[in-house]
């Protein structure tokens, strides 16, 4: 569907803002890659060929017995015995191993007739965010060819955790910011448009609710219900919807007595149509001005809660938990460098993008 002339002008203004446009391109590439994190960093192969049949361990559970093994538990694809079963078509020599076949397969040096019946296609990084790396030495381990950004203090690959953690942080932020912004815009629009007792009651409710200690509520509910992604999303929305209420309310209070609003009322146009079709677009510039602060604030809140131990579940790939590890392991500077660089890139790109969006919606702004 073709864009309206107004939206075309906004898009042209955004394109002319070089910093915002290229920030959007870079962020889209990074976020797009992390959406397929399971294909980039995973302890399971993407595809397995066994006896002419193709398996997709990334999507489906396969027991070891599916490859000729003895156990009904999920196959450990990095186990040399399982690799031997796959490439050999399930011969018994993988268990007897009279000639050291397993060690040679593990080293990638065994080539013989009968051991070319299967293959595995591995991700670029053969570790998931919770995989313990089989590497000698005391954790955290420094970067090398096996672990490009080193490991954390439990020998988990840092790069794999950053890839999965980047996606988790952005998805969390988009959900929380999107829902809380919609609620805040609706509440501010109702307050500003109707005014009077409606505005007065809403303001008192907001004053009381904003005084509630958010961290204490999160600690109490987590102690009762346990830490979970969706519970944290709900709590962040519960306390975050007030961020845009004030600015939207002010814009609607200013616009409610303008001529075009009075004319629309005189023509019998409904309140909802006036509020969200005519008044809200004029309030979008002020609203979008605050959006970068809400986005970065949500990411910072998530990182802060994870840093304190009251955020996402301990098993989640948390960037805030990586920051905590950097603080606790000062002898491992790669942890601090990775955490700082990830947050700096993520927040800078988002701020530049929303600055460009804000300026694109401002009719007074043009770019040469």
C-alpha positions in Angstrom: 0.0 0.0 0.0 1.4 3.4 -1.0 2.3 5.9 1.7 0.4 9.1 2.0 2.2 12.3 0.9 2.7 13.3 4.6 4.3 9.9 5.4 6.5 10.1 2.3 7.8 13.5 3.5 8.5 12.1 6.9 10.4 9.2 5.3 12.4 11.5 3.1 13.3 13.6 6.2 14.4 10.5 8.0 16.5 9.3 5.1 18.2 12.7 4.9 19.3 12.3 8.6 22.4 10.3 7.8 23.2 9.4 11.4 19.7 8.1 12.1 19.3 6.2 8.8 22.6 4.4 9.1 21.9 3.7 12.8 18.6 2.1 11.7 20.5 0.0 9.1 23.1 -1.2 11.5 20.6 -1.9 14.2 18.3 -3.8 11.8 21.2 -6.0 10.7 22.3 -6.7 14.3 18.8 -7.4 15.6 18.0 -9.4 12.5 21.0 -11.6 13.0 20.2 -12.2 16.7 16.6 -13.2 15.8 18.3 -16.3 14.3 20.6 -16.8 17.3 19.9 -20.5 17.4 21.4 -20.8 13.9 24.5 -18.8 14.9 25.3 -19.9 18.4 24.0 -23.3 19.5 25.3 -26.6 21.0 23.1 -28.5 18.5 23.8 -28.9 14.8 21.5 -27.1 12.4 21.1 -30.2 10.2 22.2 -33.9 10.6 22.3 -36.4 7.8 22.0 -40.0 9.0 21.3 -42.9 6.7 20.0 -40.7 4.0 17.5 -38.9 6.3 17.8 -35.3 7.3 17.3 -34.3 10.9 16.9 -30.7 12.3 18.0 -30.8 16.0 17.6 -27.0 16.3 13.8 -27.5 16.0 13.2 -31.0 17.3 14.2 -33.3 20.1 16.0 -36.5 18.9 17.0 -39.2 21.3 20.3 -41.0 21.0 18.5 -44.1 19.8 17.5 -42.2 16.6 21.2 -42.5 15.6 21.8 -46.0 16.7 22.6 -45.3 20.3 21.3 -46.9 23.5 19.7 -44.0 25.4 16.3 -42.4 25.1 17.7 -39.0 26.3 18.5 -36.3 23.8 21.6 -37.0 21.8 24.7 -35.0 22.8 25.9 -34.2 19.4 29.4 -33.1 20.5 30.0 -36.5 22.1 32.5 -38.4 19.9 30.5 -41.6 20.2 27.4 -39.8 18.8 29.5 -38.3 16.0 30.8 -41.7 15.2 27.3 -43.1 15.1 26.2 -40.4 12.7 29.1 -40.6 10.2 29.2 -44.4 10.3 25.5 -45.1 10.1 25.4 -46.6 13.5 28.0 -49.4 13.5 28.9 -51.1 16.7 32.6 -50.2 16.4 31.6 -46.8 17.9 31.0 -48.5 21.2 33.8 -51.2 21.1 36.2 -48.7 19.5 39.0 -51.3 19.0 41.2 -49.0 16.9 40.7 -45.6 18.6 38.1 -44.6 16.0 36.3 -42.2 18.3 39.5 -40.2 19.1 40.3 -39.9 15.5 36.8 -38.7 14.6 36.9 -36.2 17.4 40.2 -34.9 16.0 38.7 -34.8 12.5 41.5 -37.0 11.2 39.7 -40.3 10.6 38.8 -41.2 7.0 37.9 -44.7 6.1 35.5 -46.6 4.0 32.1 -46.8 5.7 32.6 -43.7 7.7 31.0 -41.2 5.2 27.4 -42.2 5.6 26.4 -39.1 7.5 27.4 -35.5 8.3 26.5 -32.6 10.6 26.1 -28.9 9.8 27.2 -26.9 12.8 26.5 -23.2 13.6 29.3 -20.7 13.4 29.6 -20.8 17.2 29.1 -24.3 18.5 27.9 -23.2 22.0 24.5 -22.0 23.3 24.2 -19.3 26.0 24.1 -22.0 28.7 26.7 -24.4 27.3 29.7 -25.2 29.5 32.8 -25.0 27.4 35.2 -28.0 27.6 38.4 -26.2 27.9 41.2 -26.6 30.5 42.0 -23.8 32.9 40.3 -21.9 35.7 37.3 -19.8 34.7 36.9 -17.1 33.4 39.0 -18.0 30.5 40.5 -15.4 28.1 39.5 -15.1 24.4 41.1 -17.5 22.0 40.2 -19.2 18.7 37.7 -21.4 20.4 35.9 -18.7 22.4 36.3 -15.4 20.6 35.2 -13.3 23.6 36.4 -15.7 26.3 34.2 -17.4 28.9 32.5 -16.2 32.0 33.1 -17.5 35.5 31.1 -20.7 34.9 32.8 -21.4 31.5 30.0 -20.3 29.3 30.9 -18.7 26.0 30.6 -14.9 26.3 29.9 -14.3 22.6 27.0 -16.8 22.6 25.5 -15.1 25.7 25.9 -11.7 24.1 24.1 -12.7 20.9 21.2 -14.3 22.8 21.2 -11.5 25.4 21.1 -8.8 22.8 17.9 -10.3 21.3 16.3 -10.9 24.7 17.0 -7.3 25.8 15.6 -5.8 22.6 12.5 -8.0 22.6 11.9 -7.3 26.3 12.3 -3.5 25.7 10.0 -3.5 22.6 7.2 -5.3 24.4 7.4 -3.2 27.6 7.9 0.1 25.7 5.2 -0.6 23.2 2.5 -1.6 25.7 3.3 1.0 28.3 3.4 3.7 25.7 0.0 2.8 24.3 -1.4 2.9 27.9 0.3 6.1 28.7 -0.8 7.9 25.5 -4.4 6.8 26.0 -4.4 7.9 29.7 -2.8 11.3 28.9 -5.2 11.9 26.0 -8.2 11.2 28.2 -6.9 13.5 30.9 -6.0 16.4 28.6 -9.1 16.2 26.3 -11.8 16.0 29.0 -10.0 17.9 31.8 -12.0 18.8 34.9 -12.7 16.0 37.4 -11.4 13.4 35.0 -8.0 15.1 34.9 -8.0 15.7 38.7 -8.8 12.1 39.6 -6.3 10.7 37.1 -3.6 12.9 38.5 -4.2 11.8 42.1 -4.1 8.2 41.0 -0.8 8.7 39.2 0.7 10.6 42.2 -0.2 7.7 44.5 0.9 5.0 42.1 4.2 6.7 41.2 5.1 6.8 44.9 4.9 3.0 45.2 8.4 1.5 45.6 8.8 -0.5 42.4 11.9 -2.5 43.5 10.2 -3.7 46.7 7.1 -4.8 44.8 9.3 -6.8 42.3 11.3 -8.4 45.2 8.1 -9.4 47.0 6.3 -10.8 44.0 9.4 -12.7 42.8 9.8 -14.2 46.3 6.2 -15.5 46.0 5.8 -16.3 42.3 9.4 -16.9 41.3 11.4 -15.0 38.6 10.0 -15.2 35.1 10.3 -13.2 31.8 6.5 -12.5 31.5 6.1 -11.6 35.2 8.9 -9.0 34.9 7.3 -7.7 31.7 4.0 -7.2 33.5 5.6 -5.5 36.4 7.6 -3.1 34.2 4.5 -2.2 32.3 2.6 -1.7 35.6 5.1 0.9 36.7 6.3 2.2 33.3 3.0 3.4 31.6 3.2 6.8 33.4 6.2 8.0 31.4 4.3 9.6 28.6 1.2 10.6 30.4 2.4 14.1 31.4 3.6 15.2 27.9 0.5 13.8 26.1 -1.8 15.4 28.7 0.0 18.8 28.3 -0.3 18.6 24.5 -4.0 17.8 24.6 -4.7 20.5 27.2 -3.1 23.0 24.8 -4.9 21.7 21.7 -8.4 21.2 23.2 -9.4 24.8 22.7 -7.8 25.3 19.2 -10.1 26.3 16.3 -9.9 23.0 14.5 -11.0 21.0 17.6 -13.9 23.4 18.1 -14.9 23.1 14.5 -14.8 19.3 14.6 -17.0 19.4 17.7 -19.5 21.8 16.0 -19.7 19.4 13.0 -20.6 16.5 15.3 -17.3 14.6 15.0 -17.0 12.0 17.8 -14.6 12.5 20.7 -12.5 9.5 19.9 -12.1 10.6 16.3 -11.0 14.1 17.4 -8.6 12.7 20.0 -6.8 10.1 18.0 -7.2 11.2 14.4 -6.8 15.0 14.7 -5.1 15.8 18.1 -2.8 12.9 18.6 -0.7 13.4 15.4 0.0 17.0 16.6 1.2 15.6 19.9 3.5 13.0 18.3 6.6 15.2 18.1 6.6 15.8 21.9 5.8 12.2 22.5 8.6 10.9 20.3 11.0 13.3 22.0 10.7 11.3 25.2 10.8 7.9 23.4 14.6 7.5 23.4 14.7 8.1 27.2 12.0 5.5 27.7 13.8 2.9 25.5 17.1 3.4 27.1 15.6 3.6 30.6 13.8 0.2 30.1 17.1 -1.4 28.9 18.9 0.2 31.9 16.2 -1.0 34.3 16.4 -4.5 33.0 20.2 -4.5 33.3 20.1 -3.0 36.7 17.6 -5.6 38.0 19.7 -8.4 36.6 22.8 -6.8 38.2 21.1 -6.9 41.6 19.7 -10.4 41.1 16.0 -9.4 40.8 15.6 -9.5 37.0 15.3 -12.3 34.6 15.7 -16.0 35.7 19.2 -17.1 36.4 19.2 -19.4 33.4 18.5 -16.5 31.0 21.2 -14.9 28.8 21.3 -11.6 30.7 23.6 -8.7 29.8 23.1 -7.3 33.3 24.4 -10.5 34.8 27.4 -10.3 32.5 28.1 -6.8 33.9 27.9 -8.3 37.4 30.4 -10.9 36.5 32.7 -8.2 35.1 32.5 -6.4 38.5 33.3 -9.6 40.4 36.1 -10.7 38.1 38.3 -7.7 37.6 41.2 -10.0 36.5 39.1 -10.8 33.4 38.9 -7.4 31.5 37.3 -9.0 28.5 34.0 -9.3 30.5 33.9 -5.6 31.3 34.9 -4.6 27.7 32.2 -6.8 26.2 29.5 -5.6 28.5 30.4 -1.9 28.0 30.7 -2.2 24.2 27.4 -4.1 23.9 25.4 -1.6 25.9 27.2 1.4 24.3 26.4 0.2 20.7 22.8 -0.8 21.6 21.8 2.4 23.4 23.6 4.7 21.0 21.9 3.2 17.9 18.5 3.3 19.5 18.9 6.9 20.6 20.1 8.0 17.1 17.1 6.2 15.5 14.5 7.7 17.7 16.1 11.2 17.3 15.7 10.8 13.6 12.0 9.6 14.0 11.3 12.6 16.2 12.8 15.1 13.7 11.0 13.4 10.8 7.6 14.0 12.5 8.5 17.6 13.3 7.1 19.8 10.4 9.6 22.5 11.3 12.6 20.2 10.6 14.1 19.7 7.2 17.4 18.2 6.2 19.6 19.4 3.3 
